[in-house]
């Protein structure tokens, strides 16, 4: 049944990353269930299984609500699939509640400046272009590695980046500001000649998500000692937009969110740094 479920996710147009995450989390659930019951999984999930698995993730694994709920969502999707196959009853797994599940980590102004300065001084033109593109567009690393030459349109005063197959298969266009246009143009001047149309190339071909992640980690550690990730850069970009007064609908369009409510949850709600500053500023 797992193979059939995976095929159904692909048929629904789920991204490869989403499918892989769902399948991994379902297998973790099945391993737990078989270990708990001492019996092979019989392709049936009960409301009691969901309740006990949630308790296990919270109390034994001590995982945060976001992580717990991501795992439970995968189990819920598989349980719903089994229901459509006539194997079991339909039910809803109660998610783990939290005061707020959306406190995000962002680079403060000083750390961001240090990272940009390090990149400007020590990184190659390609890596400068990667960092500036991530920072000035907020695209995901999966979207970055999928960019091809024709997805970048630059004129003397304007630029456009096209995400042709973003999360959920969504297409969107993102304006390129002066910093990102300059960085990309300088990289294109030295980009190796290749029949491969991907924008960012390494010695062995198109860069992978893992390569981007390692590059960003190096920038964070070298620039300011921060454990930096592409997603943290993305959060920084859209948080600064929100705090700068950009309307939520515009940020949602740029971020590739289908529902502006998701954008508001992430980028209008306070970040973890905001909370720390509030507590540190107490004067009793």
N, C-alpha and C positions, 0 to 999 in steps of 0.2 A: 504493500500500500504506500510505502514511502516514495517509491519511484513514481507511482501514479500521482501522488500529491505534488511532487517536484515538477512533473510534467504540467500539472494544472496551474501552478504558479507561473511557469514560463508562458503558458497559453494566455494567462491574464496580463502579460506584459510586465511582470515584475522584473526589476533590474537583476543582473547576475549577482551583485553584492547582496541584495535583499534575499534572493533565493538561497544563497550560500549561508547567510546568517540564520534564516529560518530553519534550514536543514540541520545546521550545527546545533542550534538550541533545542530542537526536537529530539535529536539523538542524545543530548545531555539529559533531557527529561526521561527518555526511555531507559537510559543507563541507571538513573536514580530509581525509577519505578521497579525495574527488575531486581536491583539490589535490595530495595525495601521489601518487596513481596517474596523474593526468592523464586520467582516464576518468570518464564518468558513472556514478553509483551504480547497481548492478544488483540492488539489494534482496537482496544476499547479504552476510553478515557472517561472518568467519572468526575462529578463535582467534588468528591472527596479527594481524588488525586490532585486536582488543581489546588485545593485548600492546603493539603499537606505539603505539596511541593513549594507553595509560596512560603509556608512556615519554615521549611528547610532552607530555602535561599536566604531568608531574613535572619533566622536565629543560628543556623549552623554555618552557612557560608558567609554570613554577615555582609551581604551585598546591599548596595544602595537601591532606593526605590526605582530609579530609572532603569538600572540593570535588571532588577527583579521583574519589572513590568515588560521589558523587552523580551525576556525569556518566556513570560506567561503569554505574551501576545502570540508567539510562535506556537505554543501549545494550543491556544484558543483557535488559531487558524487551522491546525491539524484536526482538532476536535470537530470544528465546523465542517471540514471536508469529510470526515468519517460519517457525520450526520447526513450529508448529501448522498452518501453511498448506501444509506439505509442500515448502517451498522450499529448506531447508537442514538440515544436521545440527544436533543439539543440543550445546551446549558451555557451559562456565562461564568467564566472564572473571575472572581473578584480580584481586582488589582491592589497592589500595595499603596496605601495612602501616605501622603507626606504634606508637610506645611507648604513646601514649594519644591517641585521637581525640576525647576528651570533656572537655578543659580548657575551661571556660566563663568568660565574663566576667560578673561581677556587681558591683553597687554596694556599696561598703563602707558601714559604718554612718554615717560622717561625710558622704559624698556623698549618701546616701539622705536624711539629715536636711536637708541644704541644698536638695535638689530639692523635698522636701515643703514646706519653709518658703517657697521661692520661689513654688510653686504656690499656697499658702495666701494669700500677700500680693498676688500680681499676676495670677493667672489668673481667668478668668470662672467662674461657678458650673458651667457645662457642662464646662469643661476640668478643673476640680477633680474633678468626678465621674468624668471619663474616667480621669484619673491614679489616683485612689484605687481605682477599680474594677479597673483593670489590676493595681495593686500588691497589692490585698487578695484578689483571686481567682485571679490568674495566668492568666487567659484570654488567648487569642491575639487579635491585632488583627482578624483575619478574623471571629472569634466576636463580638468587641465590636461591630463595625459591623452585624452581623446581629441584634443584640438588638432586640426590640420591647417595647412597654410591658407587655404581658401576661407577658413573661419575667421581670419584676421583681416580687417579692411582698414587701412590707414591712409589718410590724405594729409595735407599740410597742417590743417587745423582740427581735424576730427578723426575719430577712430571707432571701430565697432568690433566687438568680439561676439561670435555666434556659438551658442551651445545648442547643438543639433539634437542631442539625445541625453538630456539631463535626467535627474531622478524622476522615475515615473514616466520616462519617455518624453518629457516636456521639452519643447523648443523655446529658446528665449534669446534676445539680443541685448548686449550690455555695452553701453558707451565706454570707450577707453579715454581716460584723462591724459593729461600731458606727461605725467611721470611714467605711466604704463606704456604709452606710445613710444616715448624716447627709449625706454629699456628694451622693448621688443625690436625696434628699428636697429639698435646697436647690435643686438644678437643676430638679427637676420643678415647683417653685413658680414658676419663671421661664421654663420651656420654652415656646417659641412654640406657639400654638394651630395645629393642623394635622390634616388627615385622614390624613396619613402616620403609621403606627404605629411606625416605627423610634424607638428611644429617643433616640439622639443625632442631632440635626439641625443642618445648617448653613444658610446663606442660600439655597442652591440645592437643598435636600433632604437626604436621609440622608448622613452623613459617609462618606467612602471610606477604604479602608485607607491610601491615600497621605496623606490629610489627617491621620489618626491618627499616622502615622509622622513627618510634619513637626512636628506638635504636640509629640510626645515628644522629638524632636531639639531643639526650641526650649527645652523644659524642661531638658534635659541641659546645653545650652550656657549658658543663662542662670543655672541654679541652681548649677552646679559646674564647668562647662567640660568635661563628659564627653560623649563621642559616644554618646548614649543611644538605645536602640531599644526598641520594645515587647517584643521577644524577650528583651532584657537584663533588663527589668523582670520578665518571667515567670521567668527563671532566678534572679533575686534572690529572688523570692517563695518558690519551692520549695526553693532552697538553704538559706534561713533556716529553713524548716520542718524540713528534714532535720537541720540542725545543732542545732535546738531539741529534737530527740528524737521528732518525729512519725514514726510507722511508715511504711514504704515503701508498703504497700498503700493507706493513706489518701492519701498524696501522689499515687500513681498514679491513684486515682479522681478526685481534684481536678484533676489535670493532663490527664485524658482519655487516658491511656496504656493500651493494651490489655495490655501486658506490663510488670509491675513491674521486670523486668530493665533495661528502657530507663530507667526512673526512677532506678534505682540507678546506672547508668552515668553519668547526668548530674549527679545531685544529691547522691550520697554520695561519689563520687570527688572528689578535690580540685579546686578551681577554680584558674584561673591565678593569682589573688591569693594563694591558699594557697601555691602554689609559690614565688612571689616573696618572700613573707614568710619562707619556710623558708630560702631562699638569703641573704636580707638578714640573717637572724639568725645566720649562721655566725660563730663566734668561734674563730679559729685562734691 
